[in-house]
Amino acid sequence: DLLADRTLTRLVVWSFLTGRDSAVIRKDAQLGRLVELMQARLAAIGVTISRAHLELSILISITSVIGWSIAGPALERAMGHAEGRSAGELRDGLQQMLRAYLAI
């Protein structure tokens, strides 16, 4: 939902393109903590998953959302859809795909 904000999206992309993202995405920074917390939460509900598998699913999620926020509306128009899909539809579809991938 946050990436529906075009200004925020531009700032996120700018941080990746300029290398200013390292404080956030390093393994020992916020992204690393996110992976650890998710792995612990999944373990608490009885789902054991490797860190590498979870990291890949997070990578897929983040790049999908950023890609959708940048190119989604144009791609929707190119496919002949005047009204683009909502952020909720993207979130629901992505959740279904990731749950299947993670076998949860």
Backbone as JSON Lines, residues from 0, in Angstrom:
{"i":0,"aa":"D","n":[0.82,-1.2,0.0],"ca":[0.0,0.0,0.0],"c":[0.86,1.26,0.0]}
{"i":1,"aa":"L","n":[1.99,1.19,0.73],"ca":[2.87,2.36,0.78],"c":[3.42,2.72,-0.6]}
{"i":2,"aa":"L","n":[3.68,1.7,-1.42],"ca":[4.27,1.98,-2.73],"c":[3.26,2.5,-3.74]}
{"i":3,"aa":"A","n":[2.0,2.63,-3.35],"ca":[1.02,3.31,-4.21],"c":[1.34,4.81,-4.25]}
{"i":4,"aa":"D","n":[2.09,5.29,-3.28],"ca":[2.54,6.67,-3.23],"c":[3.71,6.83,-4.21]}
{"i":5,"aa":"R","n":[3.48,7.54,-5.3],"ca":[4.48,7.66,-6.36],"c":[5.78,8.33,-5.87]}
{"i":6,"aa":"T","n":[5.66,9.29,-4.97],"ca":[6.85,9.96,-4.45],"c":[7.7,8.98,-3.65]}
{"i":7,"aa":"L","n":[7.07,8.2,-2.8],"ca":[7.8,7.2,-2.02],"c":[8.45,6.18,-2.94]}
{"i":8,"aa":"T","n":[7.73,5.76,-3.97],"ca":[8.28,4.8,-4.92],"c":[9.53,5.35,-5.58]}
{"i":9,"aa":"R","n":[9.49,6.59,-6.01],"ca":[10.66,7.21,-6.64],"c":[11.84,7.26,-5.67]}
{"i":10,"aa":"L","n":[11.58,7.56,-4.4],"ca":[12.65,7.6,-3.41],"c":[13.26,6.22,-3.18]}
{"i":11,"aa":"V","n":[12.42,5.18,-3.13],"ca":[12.92,3.82,-2.95],"c":[13.8,3.43,-4.13]}
{"i":12,"aa":"V","n":[13.31,3.66,-5.34],"ca":[14.08,3.32,-6.54],"c":[15.38,4.13,-6.57]}
{"i":13,"aa":"W","n":[15.31,5.41,-6.26],"ca":[16.5,6.25,-6.23],"c":[17.51,5.68,-5.24]}
{"i":14,"aa":"S","n":[17.06,5.24,-4.07],"ca":[18.0,4.71,-3.08],"c":[18.69,3.45,-3.59]}
{"i":15,"aa":"F","n":[17.95,2.6,-4.32],"ca":[18.58,1.4,-4.89],"c":[19.57,1.77,-5.99]}
{"i":16,"aa":"L","n":[19.2,2.69,-6.85],"ca":[20.05,3.04,-7.98],"c":[21.31,3.8,-7.57]}
{"i":17,"aa":"T","n":[21.26,4.49,-6.44],"ca":[22.42,5.28,-6.01],"c":[23.25,4.58,-4.94]}
{"i":18,"aa":"G","n":[22.84,3.39,-4.52],"ca":[23.6,2.66,-3.52],"c":[23.35,3.11,-2.1]}
{"i":19,"aa":"R","n":[22.37,3.98,-1.91],"ca":[22.07,4.47,-0.56],"c":[21.18,3.5,0.22]}
{"i":20,"aa":"D","n":[20.92,2.36,-0.34],"ca":[20.04,1.37,0.27],"c":[20.77,0.45,1.24]}
{"i":21,"aa":"S","n":[22.08,0.49,1.27],"ca":[22.84,-0.53,2.02],"c":[22.51,-0.55,3.51]}
{"i":22,"aa":"A","n":[22.18,0.57,4.09],"ca":[21.86,0.59,5.52],"c":[20.55,-0.15,5.8]}
{"i":23,"aa":"V","n":[19.72,-0.28,4.8],"ca":[18.42,-0.93,4.98],"c":[18.48,-2.4,4.59]}
{"i":24,"aa":"I","n":[19.13,-2.73,3.48],"ca":[19.0,-4.08,2.94],"c":[20.14,-5.03,3.27]}
{"i":25,"aa":"R","n":[21.16,-4.56,3.96],"ca":[22.23,-5.48,4.35],"c":[21.67,-6.61,5.2]}
{"i":26,"aa":"K","n":[22.37,-7.72,5.19],"ca":[21.94,-8.88,5.97],"c":[21.85,-8.57,7.46]}
{"i":27,"aa":"D","n":[22.69,-7.67,7.95],"ca":[22.67,-7.31,9.37],"c":[21.85,-6.06,9.65]}
{"i":28,"aa":"A","n":[21.09,-5.58,8.65],"ca":[20.27,-4.38,8.83],"c":[18.79,-4.77,8.86]}
{"i":29,"aa":"Q","n":[17.94,-3.86,8.46],"ca":[16.5,-4.07,8.57],"c":[15.99,-5.28,7.8]}
{"i":30,"aa":"L","n":[16.48,-5.49,6.6],"ca":[16.0,-6.63,5.82],"c":[16.4,-7.95,6.48]}
{"i":31,"aa":"G","n":[17.61,-8.0,7.0],"ca":[18.06,-9.2,7.71],"c":[17.21,-9.48,8.93]}
{"i":32,"aa":"R","n":[16.87,-8.41,9.66],"ca":[16.0,-8.59,10.83],"c":[14.61,-9.05,10.42]}
{"i":33,"aa":"L","n":[14.12,-8.54,9.29],"ca":[12.81,-8.98,8.78],"c":[12.82,-10.47,8.49]}
{"i":34,"aa":"V","n":[13.87,-10.95,7.84],"ca":[13.98,-12.39,7.54],"c":[13.98,-13.19,8.83]}
{"i":35,"aa":"E","n":[14.77,-12.76,9.8],"ca":[14.84,-13.48,11.07],"c":[13.49,-13.52,11.78]}
{"i":36,"aa":"L","n":[12.8,-12.39,11.81],"ca":[11.49,-12.33,12.46],"c":[10.47,-13.22,11.75]}
{"i":37,"aa":"M","n":[10.5,-13.18,10.42],"ca":[9.56,-14.02,9.66],"c":[9.86,-15.5,9.88]}
{"i":38,"aa":"Q","n":[11.13,-15.85,9.88],"ca":[11.52,-17.24,10.1],"c":[11.09,-17.71,11.49]}
{"i":39,"aa":"A","n":[11.25,-16.85,12.49],"ca":[10.83,-17.18,13.86],"c":[9.31,-17.31,13.95]}
{"i":40,"aa":"R","n":[8.6,-16.42,13.29],"ca":[7.13,-16.47,13.31],"c":[6.64,-17.75,12.64]}
{"i":41,"aa":"L","n":[7.21,-18.09,11.51],"ca":[6.82,-19.32,10.83],"c":[7.13,-20.54,11.68]}
{"i":42,"aa":"A","n":[8.3,-20.54,12.33],"ca":[8.66,-21.65,13.21],"c":[7.67,-21.77,14.36]}
{"i":43,"aa":"A","n":[7.18,-20.64,14.87],"ca":[6.23,-20.65,15.98],"c":[4.9,-21.29,15.59]}
{"i":44,"aa":"I","n":[4.57,-21.25,14.31],"ca":[3.32,-21.9,13.87],"c":[3.59,-23.26,13.23]}
{"i":45,"aa":"G","n":[4.82,-23.75,13.4],"ca":[5.14,-25.09,12.94],"c":[5.65,-25.21,11.52]}
{"i":46,"aa":"V","n":[6.03,-24.1,10.92],"ca":[6.55,-24.13,9.54],"c":[8.06,-23.92,9.59]}
{"i":47,"aa":"T","n":[8.81,-24.92,9.17],"ca":[10.26,-24.81,9.1],"c":[10.64,-24.49,7.67]}
{"i":48,"aa":"I","n":[11.43,-23.44,7.51],"ca":[11.82,-23.01,6.17],"c":[13.27,-22.53,6.23]}
{"i":49,"aa":"S","n":[14.02,-22.82,5.19],"ca":[15.42,-22.39,5.18],"c":[15.49,-20.87,4.99]}
{"i":50,"aa":"R","n":[16.54,-20.3,5.51],"ca":[16.74,-18.85,5.35],"c":[16.83,-18.49,3.87]}
{"i":51,"aa":"A","n":[17.55,-19.29,3.1],"ca":[17.71,-19.0,1.67],"c":[16.37,-18.99,0.94]}
{"i":52,"aa":"H","n":[15.51,-19.93,1.28],"ca":[14.18,-20.02,0.65],"c":[13.34,-18.8,1.04]}
{"i":53,"aa":"L","n":[13.4,-18.42,2.29],"ca":[12.64,-17.26,2.76],"c":[13.19,-15.97,2.15]}
{"i":54,"aa":"E","n":[14.51,-15.85,2.07],"ca":[15.11,-14.66,1.45],"c":[14.67,-14.52,0.0]}
{"i":55,"aa":"L","n":[14.62,-15.64,-0.73],"ca":[14.18,-15.57,-2.12],"c":[12.73,-15.12,-2.21]}
{"i":56,"aa":"S","n":[11.88,-15.61,-1.33],"ca":[10.48,-15.2,-1.37],"c":[10.32,-13.71,-1.06]}
{"i":57,"aa":"I","n":[11.14,-13.2,-0.14],"ca":[11.11,-11.77,0.17],"c":[11.61,-10.96,-1.02]}
{"i":58,"aa":"L","n":[12.67,-11.43,-1.66],"ca":[13.18,-10.77,-2.86],"c":[12.12,-10.71,-3.95]}
{"i":59,"aa":"I","n":[11.44,-11.81,-4.16],"ca":[10.36,-11.85,-5.17],"c":[9.26,-10.86,-4.8]}
{"i":60,"aa":"S","n":[8.9,-10.82,-3.54],"ca":[7.84,-9.91,-3.08],"c":[8.22,-8.45,-3.3]}
{"i":61,"aa":"I","n":[9.39,-8.08,-2.82],"ca":[9.82,-6.68,-2.91],"c":[9.95,-6.24,-4.36]}
{"i":62,"aa":"T","n":[10.59,-7.05,-5.19],"ca":[10.76,-6.64,-6.59],"c":[9.43,-6.62,-7.33]}
{"i":63,"aa":"S","n":[8.51,-7.5,-6.98],"ca":[7.18,-7.48,-7.61],"c":[6.43,-6.21,-7.26]}
{"i":64,"aa":"V","n":[6.46,-5.85,-6.0],"ca":[5.73,-4.65,-5.57],"c":[6.35,-3.39,-6.15]}
{"i":65,"aa":"I","n":[7.68,-3.31,-6.14],"ca":[8.33,-2.13,-6.72],"c":[8.06,-2.07,-8.22]}
{"i":66,"aa":"G","n":[8.19,-3.21,-8.9],"ca":[7.91,-3.24,-10.33],"c":[6.48,-2.85,-10.65]}
{"i":67,"aa":"W","n":[5.54,-3.35,-9.86],"ca":[4.13,-2.99,-10.07],"c":[3.92,-1.5,-9.84]}
{"i":68,"aa":"S","n":[4.54,-0.96,-8.81],"ca":[4.32,0.46,-8.51],"c":[4.88,1.37,-9.6]}
{"i":69,"aa":"I","n":[5.92,0.89,-10.28],"ca":[6.52,1.71,-11.33],"c":[5.84,1.49,-12.69]}
{"i":70,"aa":"A","n":[5.68,0.23,-13.07],"ca":[5.21,-0.07,-14.43],"c":[3.79,-0.65,-14.5]}
{"i":71,"aa":"G","n":[3.21,-0.96,-13.36],"ca":[1.9,-1.6,-13.35],"c":[0.83,-0.9,-14.17]}
{"i":72,"aa":"P","n":[0.58,0.39,-13.92],"ca":[-0.47,1.08,-14.68],"c":[-0.23,1.06,-16.19]}
{"i":73,"aa":"A","n":[1.01,1.26,-16.62],"ca":[1.31,1.25,-18.06],"c":[1.11,-0.14,-18.64]}
{"i":74,"aa":"L","n":[1.53,-1.17,-17.9],"ca":[1.35,-2.54,-18.39],"c":[-0.13,-2.91,-18.45]}
{"i":75,"aa":"E","n":[-0.9,-2.46,-17.47],"ca":[-2.35,-2.71,-17.49],"c":[-2.97,-2.08,-18.74]}
{"i":76,"aa":"R","n":[-2.6,-0.84,-19.04],"ca":[-3.14,-0.18,-20.24],"c":[-2.7,-0.92,-21.5]}
{"i":77,"aa":"A","n":[-1.45,-1.4,-21.51],"ca":[-0.95,-2.14,-22.67],"c":[-1.73,-3.43,-22.9]}
{"i":78,"aa":"M","n":[-2.26,-4.0,-21.8],"ca":[-3.06,-5.23,-21.91],"c":[-4.53,-4.93,-22.18]}
{"i":79,"aa":"G","n":[-4.85,-3.65,-22.36],"ca":[-6.2,-3.28,-22.7],"c":[-7.13,-3.05,-21.53]}
{"i":80,"aa":"H","n":[-6.58,-2.9,-20.34],"ca":[-7.39,-2.64,-19.15],"c":[-7.34,-1.14,-18.84]}
{"i":81,"aa":"A","n":[-8.46,-0.47,-19.0],"ca":[-8.5,0.96,-18.74],"c":[-8.27,1.25,-17.26]}
{"i":82,"aa":"E","n":[-8.86,0.43,-16.4],"ca":[-8.7,0.59,-14.96],"c":[-7.69,-0.44,-14.48]}
{"i":83,"aa":"G","n":[-6.67,-0.01,-13.82],"ca":[-5.66,-0.94,-13.32],"c":[-6.15,-1.74,-12.13]}
{"i":84,"aa":"R","n":[-5.48,-2.81,-11.84],"ca":[-5.81,-3.6,-10.66],"c":[-5.44,-2.81,-9.41]}
{"i":85,"aa":"S","n":[-6.15,-3.04,-8.36],"ca":[-5.89,-2.32,-7.12],"c":[-4.69,-2.93,-6.4]}
{"i":86,"aa":"A","n":[-4.17,-2.16,-5.45],"ca":[-3.07,-2.67,-4.62],"c":[-3.53,-3.91,-3.86]}
{"i":87,"aa":"G","n":[-4.8,-3.93,-3.47],"ca":[-5.34,-5.1,-2.77],"c":[-5.33,-6.35,-3.62]}
{"i":88,"aa":"E","n":[-5.66,-6.21,-4.9],"ca":[-5.63,-7.36,-5.8],"c":[-4.21,-7.87,-5.97]}
{"i":89,"aa":"L","n":[-3.27,-6.94,-6.12],"ca":[-1.86,-7.34,-6.23],"c":[-1.42,-8.05,-4.97]}
{"i":90,"aa":"R","n":[-1.75,-7.49,-3.82],"ca":[-1.36,-8.09,-2.54],"c":[-1.94,-9.49,-2.4]}
{"i":91,"aa":"D","n":[-3.22,-9.65,-2.72],"ca":[-3.87,-10.96,-2.6],"c":[-3.23,-11.99,-3.53]}
{"i":92,"aa":"G","n":[-2.98,-11.6,-4.77],"ca":[-2.36,-12.52,-5.73],"c":[-0.95,-12.89,-5.32]}
{"i":93,"aa":"L","n":[-0.2,-11.9,-4.86],"ca":[1.17,-12.16,-4.43],"c":[1.19,-13.06,-3.19]}
{"i":94,"aa":"Q","n":[0.27,-12.84,-2.27],"ca":[0.18,-13.71,-1.08],"c":[-0.12,-15.15,-1.48]}
{"i":95,"aa":"Q","n":[-1.03,-15.35,-2.4],"ca":[-1.36,-16.7,-2.85],"c":[-0.15,-17.38,-3.48]}
{"i":96,"aa":"M","n":[0.56,-16.65,-4.34],"ca":[1.73,-17.22,-4.99],"c":[2.81,-17.57,-3.98]}
{"i":97,"aa":"L","n":[3.06,-16.67,-3.03],"ca":[4.12,-16.9,-2.05],"c":[3.76,-18.03,-1.08]}
{"i":98,"aa":"R","n":[2.5,-18.11,-0.69],"ca":[2.1,-19.22,0.18],"c":[2.31,-20.55,-0.53]}
{"i":99,"aa":"A","n":[1.98,-20.6,-1.81],"ca":[2.2,-21.84,-2.57],"c":[3.69,-22.13,-2.68]}
{"i":100,"aa":"Y","n":[4.5,-21.09,-2.95],"ca":[5.94,-21.27,-3.09],"c":[6.57,-21.74,-1.78]}
{"i":101,"aa":"L","n":[6.12,-21.15,-0.66],"ca":[6.65,-21.51,0.64],"c":[5.98,-22.75,1.22]}
{"i":102,"aa":"A","n":[4.94,-23.23,0.55],"ca":[4.19,-24.41,0.99],"c":[3.63,-24.21,2.4]}
{"i":103,"aa":"I","n":[3.0,-23.05,2.61],"ca":[2.4,-22.77,3.92],"c":[0.89,-22.97,3.78]}
